[in-house]
Amino acid sequence: MLMAAAAAAGLAGIAAWVGRDWIDETWGGTVYTSNVGELKKLTLQDGSVLTMNTQTEIRVHYTRERRDISLIRGEAMFTVAHDATRPFEVRVGNWTARAVGTEFAVHRLDEATTNITVTEGVVQMLPPDRNSAAAEPRLTANQEATVGGNSTIAVSQISATEVGTQLAWRTHLVVFSGVPVREALAEMNRYSRKRIVVNDPEILQRRIVGVFSTVDSQTFISALQATLGVEAVESGNTVLLRNVN
């Protein structure tokens, strides 16, 4: 009994030391994941709809006062059920994206950078220190914000066409409008365990235009062969695209 009491006291001390927010973020709530190439749609307990893109992990923690979401990795679309008494908040780096009833997407580009795109309603961006005098941008439809690892935030207006291009993954599509092959490969490789690689810097700099299925990498490979004059050499789960000798 003494050992159990000591252990409980130790855990309480740890909780006090690291803080309740860290405990909640690390262990609280329910974790949802999607596999490579999977598009998963879920309805949460409050009626909000969560759509996860490939290789996504999200922690959802609801209380009577709050609806907290942590995007650990990947990309997701949130269609938020209105509840004025419980703000819906998605942690975005050191910032927080708060919505009451709206639709927006969050994409964790890398460990340091996250992008937020609003398609409907309003999203309030809250800085790390909510008591500071820092600006709190309000995003409306067809606006996006990019949060950097050093807590910087940049807001920009985008067209409806650009929004559609960014969120084409919701229908298992990707749209390339003259992007370098390097970027196209990085995007397509998110959706398949078969890796497409190019070792030639000149090929990587070429541009590609087209609409491709995220569940059909072979059509994408064939398109590159036809337009770039390359050949595909497959070995295991890797496809090497190289110039035809």
VOKOLRO-172302 format. One record per residue (C-alpha): residue number from 0; x, y, z. Coordinates in steps of 0.5 Angstrom, whole numbers. Layout:
{pos=NUM	c1=X	c2=Y	c3=Z}
...
This chain:
{pos=0	c1=0	c2=0	c3=0}
{pos=1	c1=6	c2=5	c3=2}
{pos=2	c1=9	c2=3	c3=-5}
{pos=3	c1=2	c2=5	c3=-9}
{pos=4	c1=1	c2=11	c3=-5}
{pos=5	c1=9	c2=13	c3=-7}
{pos=6	c1=7	c2=11	c3=-14}
{pos=7	c1=1	c2=15	c3=-14}
{pos=8	c1=5	c2=21	c3=-11}
{pos=9	c1=10	c2=21	c3=-16}
{pos=10	c1=5	c2=21	c3=-22}
{pos=11	c1=2	c2=27	c3=-19}
{pos=12	c1=8	c2=30	c3=-18}
{pos=13	c1=10	c2=29	c3=-25}
{pos=14	c1=3	c2=31	c3=-28}
{pos=15	c1=5	c2=38	c3=-24}
{pos=16	c1=11	c2=38	c3=-27}
{pos=17	c1=10	c2=37	c3=-34}
{pos=18	c1=3	c2=41	c3=-34}
{pos=19	c1=-4	c2=38	c3=-36}
{pos=20	c1=-4	c2=41	c3=-43}
{pos=21	c1=2	c2=36	c3=-44}
{pos=22	c1=-1	c2=30	c3=-41}
{pos=23	c1=-8	c2=31	c3=-45}
{pos=24	c1=-4	c2=32	c3=-51}
{pos=25	c1=0	c2=26	c3=-50}
{pos=26	c1=-5	c2=21	c3=-47}
{pos=27	c1=-12	c2=24	c3=-48}
{pos=28	c1=-17	c2=23	c3=-53}
{pos=29	c1=-18	c2=18	c3=-58}
{pos=30	c1=-13	c2=17	c3=-64}
{pos=31	c1=-15	c2=16	c3=-71}
{pos=32	c1=-10	c2=14	c3=-77}
{pos=33	c1=-11	c2=12	c3=-84}
{pos=34	c1=-6	c2=8	c3=-88}
{pos=35	c1=-2	c2=9	c3=-94}
{pos=36	c1=-7	c2=11	c3=-100}
{pos=37	c1=-13	c2=11	c3=-96}
{pos=38	c1=-18	c2=16	c3=-95}
{pos=39	c1=-22	c2=15	c3=-89}
{pos=40	c1=-28	c2=19	c3=-87}
{pos=41	c1=-31	c2=19	c3=-80}
{pos=42	c1=-37	c2=22	c3=-76}
{pos=43	c1=-35	c2=25	c3=-69}
{pos=44	c1=-39	c2=24	c3=-63}
{pos=45	c1=-42	c2=32	c3=-64}
{pos=46	c1=-43	c2=31	c3=-71}
{pos=47	c1=-37	c2=34	c3=-74}
{pos=48	c1=-34	c2=30	c3=-80}
{pos=49	c1=-27	c2=28	c3=-81}
{pos=50	c1=-24	c2=26	c3=-87}
{pos=51	c1=-17	c2=24	c3=-87}
{pos=52	c1=-12	c2=23	c3=-93}
{pos=53	c1=-7	c2=18	c3=-94}
{pos=54	c1=-2	c2=17	c3=-88}
{pos=55	c1=-5	c2=21	c3=-83}
{pos=56	c1=-6	c2=21	c3=-75}
{pos=57	c1=-10	c2=25	c3=-71}
{pos=58	c1=-12	c2=25	c3=-64}
{pos=59	c1=-19	c2=28	c3=-62}
{pos=60	c1=-20	c2=30	c3=-55}
{pos=61	c1=-27	c2=32	c3=-53}
{pos=62	c1=-29	c2=35	c3=-46}
{pos=63	c1=-36	c2=39	c3=-44}
{pos=64	c1=-32	c2=45	c3=-45}
{pos=65	c1=-28	c2=44	c3=-51}
{pos=66	c1=-27	c2=40	c3=-57}
{pos=67	c1=-19	c2=39	c3=-58}
{pos=68	c1=-16	c2=36	c3=-64}
{pos=69	c1=-8	c2=35	c3=-65}
{pos=70	c1=-6	c2=33	c3=-73}
{pos=71	c1=0	c2=29	c3=-71}
{pos=72	c1=2	c2=28	c3=-78}
{pos=73	c1=-2	c2=28	c3=-85}
{pos=74	c1=-8	c2=32	c3=-88}
{pos=75	c1=-15	c2=32	c3=-86}
{pos=76	c1=-21	c2=36	c3=-88}
{pos=77	c1=-26	c2=38	c3=-82}
{pos=78	c1=-33	c2=40	c3=-83}
{pos=79	c1=-35	c2=43	c3=-76}
{pos=80	c1=-42	c2=42	c3=-73}
{pos=81	c1=-44	c2=48	c3=-69}
{pos=82	c1=-43	c2=49	c3=-62}
{pos=83	c1=-42	c2=56	c3=-59}
{pos=84	c1=-41	c2=53	c3=-52}
{pos=85	c1=-35	c2=48	c3=-54}
{pos=86	c1=-30	c2=51	c3=-59}
{pos=87	c1=-27	c2=47	c3=-64}
{pos=88	c1=-20	c2=48	c3=-64}
{pos=89	c1=-14	c2=44	c3=-68}
{pos=90	c1=-7	c2=45	c3=-66}
{pos=91	c1=-3	c2=48	c3=-71}
{pos=92	c1=5	c2=48	c3=-69}
{pos=93	c1=5	c2=53	c3=-64}
{pos=94	c1=-2	c2=56	c3=-66}
{pos=95	c1=-9	c2=54	c3=-66}
{pos=96	c1=-14	c2=54	c3=-71}
{pos=97	c1=-21	c2=55	c3=-68}
{pos=98	c1=-28	c2=54	c3=-71}
{pos=99	c1=-35	c2=54	c3=-69}
{pos=100	c1=-38	c2=52	c3=-75}
{pos=101	c1=-34	c2=52	c3=-81}
{pos=102	c1=-30	c2=47	c3=-86}
{pos=103	c1=-23	c2=48	c3=-87}
{pos=104	c1=-17	c2=43	c3=-88}
{pos=105	c1=-10	c2=42	c3=-85}
{pos=106	c1=-4	c2=40	c3=-88}
{pos=107	c1=2	c2=38	c3=-84}
{pos=108	c1=7	c2=39	c3=-89}
{pos=109	c1=13	c2=37	c3=-85}
{pos=110	c1=15	c2=37	c3=-78}
{pos=111	c1=16	c2=45	c3=-78}
{pos=112	c1=11	c2=47	c3=-83}
{pos=113	c1=3	c2=47	c3=-83}
{pos=114	c1=-2	c2=50	c3=-88}
{pos=115	c1=-9	c2=51	c3=-87}
{pos=116	c1=-14	c2=52	c3=-92}
{pos=117	c1=-21	c2=55	c3=-91}
{pos=118	c1=-27	c2=53	c3=-96}
{pos=119	c1=-33	c2=56	c3=-91}
{pos=120	c1=-34	c2=60	c3=-85}
{pos=121	c1=-29	c2=63	c3=-81}
{pos=122	c1=-23	c2=60	c3=-77}
{pos=123	c1=-20	c2=64	c3=-72}
{pos=124	c1=-12	c2=63	c3=-71}
{pos=125	c1=-10	c2=64	c3=-64}
{pos=126	c1=-2	c2=65	c3=-63}
{pos=127	c1=2	c2=61	c3=-58}
{pos=128	c1=1	c2=66	c3=-52}
{pos=129	c1=-6	c2=68	c3=-52}
{pos=130	c1=-5	c2=74	c3=-47}
{pos=131	c1=0	c2=77	c3=-52}
{pos=132	c1=-2	c2=83	c3=-57}
{pos=133	c1=0	c2=79	c3=-63}
{pos=134	c1=-5	c2=79	c3=-69}
{pos=135	c1=-10	c2=74	c3=-69}
{pos=136	c1=-12	c2=73	c3=-76}
{pos=137	c1=-19	c2=71	c3=-78}
{pos=138	c1=-19	c2=66	c3=-84}
{pos=139	c1=-25	c2=66	c3=-89}
{pos=140	c1=-27	c2=62	c3=-95}
{pos=141	c1=-21	c2=62	c3=-100}
{pos=142	c1=-16	c2=64	c3=-95}
{pos=143	c1=-10	c2=60	c3=-93}
{pos=144	c1=-5	c2=61	c3=-87}
{pos=145	c1=2	c2=58	c3=-87}
{pos=146	c1=5	c2=57	c3=-80}
{pos=147	c1=12	c2=56	c3=-79}
{pos=148	c1=16	c2=52	c3=-74}
{pos=149	c1=19	c2=59	c3=-71}
{pos=150	c1=11	c2=61	c3=-70}
{pos=151	c1=11	c2=66	c3=-76}
{pos=152	c1=4	c2=66	c3=-80}
{pos=153	c1=3	c2=68	c3=-87}
{pos=154	c1=-4	c2=69	c3=-89}
{pos=155	c1=-6	c2=69	c3=-97}
{pos=156	c1=-12	c2=70	c3=-101}
{pos=157	c1=-13	c2=64	c3=-106}
{pos=158	c1=-18	c2=63	c3=-112}
{pos=159	c1=-23	c2=57	c3=-112}
{pos=160	c1=-19	c2=54	c3=-117}
{pos=161	c1=-13	c2=53	c3=-113}
{pos=162	c1=-17	c2=51	c3=-107}
{pos=163	c1=-20	c2=45	c3=-111}
{pos=164	c1=-13	c2=43	c3=-114}
{pos=165	c1=-11	c2=43	c3=-106}
{pos=166	c1=-17	c2=39	c3=-104}
{pos=167	c1=-17	c2=34	c3=-110}
{pos=168	c1=-15	c2=29	c3=-106}
{pos=169	c1=-22	c2=28	c3=-103}
{pos=170	c1=-24	c2=25	c3=-109}
{pos=171	c1=-18	c2=21	c3=-110}
{pos=172	c1=-15	c2=26	c3=-115}
{pos=173	c1=-8	c2=30	c3=-115}
{pos=174	c1=-8	c2=36	c3=-120}
{pos=175	c1=-1	c2=38	c3=-123}
{pos=176	c1=-1	c2=45	c3=-126}
{pos=177	c1=6	c2=46	c3=-129}
{pos=178	c1=10	c2=43	c3=-122}
{pos=179	c1=17	c2=40	c3=-123}
{pos=180	c1=17	c2=33	c3=-123}
{pos=181	c1=21	c2=33	c3=-116}
{pos=182	c1=14	c2=36	c3=-113}
{pos=183	c1=10	c2=31	c3=-117}
{pos=184	c1=14	c2=25	c3=-115}
{pos=185	c1=14	c2=27	c3=-108}
{pos=186	c1=6	c2=28	c3=-108}
{pos=187	c1=5	c2=21	c3=-112}
{pos=188	c1=9	c2=17	c3=-107}
{pos=189	c1=5	c2=19	c3=-101}
{pos=190	c1=-1	c2=15	c3=-104}
{pos=191	c1=3	c2=8	c3=-105}
{pos=192	c1=8	c2=3	c3=-102}
{pos=193	c1=11	c2=3	c3=-109}
{pos=194	c1=16	c2=9	c3=-109}
{pos=195	c1=18	c2=12	c3=-116}
{pos=196	c1=25	c2=15	c3=-116}
{pos=197	c1=29	c2=20	c3=-121}
{pos=198	c1=36	c2=20	c3=-120}
{pos=199	c1=37	c2=25	c3=-126}
{pos=200	c1=37	c2=33	c3=-124}
{pos=201	c1=35	c2=35	c3=-131}
{pos=202	c1=29	c2=30	c3=-131}
{pos=203	c1=27	c2=33	c3=-124}
{pos=204	c1=27	c2=40	c3=-126}
{pos=205	c1=22	c2=39	c3=-132}
{pos=206	c1=15	c2=41	c3=-131}
{pos=207	c1=9	c2=36	c3=-131}
{pos=208	c1=1	c2=38	c3=-132}
{pos=209	c1=-4	c2=33	c3=-131}
{pos=210	c1=-10	c2=30	c3=-127}
{pos=211	c1=-8	c2=23	c3=-124}
{pos=212	c1=-11	c2=18	c3=-119}
{pos=213	c1=-8	c2=17	c3=-113}
{pos=214	c1=-10	c2=10	c3=-113}
{pos=215	c1=-7	c2=9	c3=-120}
{pos=216	c1=1	c2=10	c3=-120}
{pos=217	c1=2	c2=6	c3=-126}
{pos=218	c1=-2	c2=11	c3=-130}
{pos=219	c1=2	c2=17	c3=-127}
{pos=220	c1=9	c2=13	c3=-129}
{pos=221	c1=6	c2=11	c3=-136}
{pos=222	c1=5	c2=19	c3=-137}
{pos=223	c1=12	c2=21	c3=-135}
{pos=224	c1=14	c2=16	c3=-140}
{pos=225	c1=10	c2=18	c3=-146}
{pos=226	c1=12	c2=26	c3=-144}
{pos=227	c1=19	c2=26	c3=-142}
{pos=228	c1=22	c2=20	c3=-146}
{pos=229	c1=24	c2=16	c3=-140}
{pos=230	c1=24	c2=9	c3=-139}
{pos=231	c1=21	c2=5	c3=-132}
{pos=232	c1=26	c2=0	c3=-129}
{pos=233	c1=22	c2=-4	c3=-123}
{pos=234	c1=26	c2=-7	c3=-118}
{pos=235	c1=21	c2=-9	c3=-112}
{pos=236	c1=17	c2=-4	c3=-109}
{pos=237	c1=22	c2=2	c3=-113}
{pos=238	c1=21	c2=4	c3=-120}
{pos=239	c1=27	c2=8	c3=-123}
{pos=240	c1=25	c2=13	c3=-128}
{pos=241	c1=31	c2=14	c3=-133}
{pos=242	c1=33	c2=17	c3=-140}
{pos=243	c1=33	c2=12	c3=-145}
{pos=244	c1=40	c2=10	c3=-147}
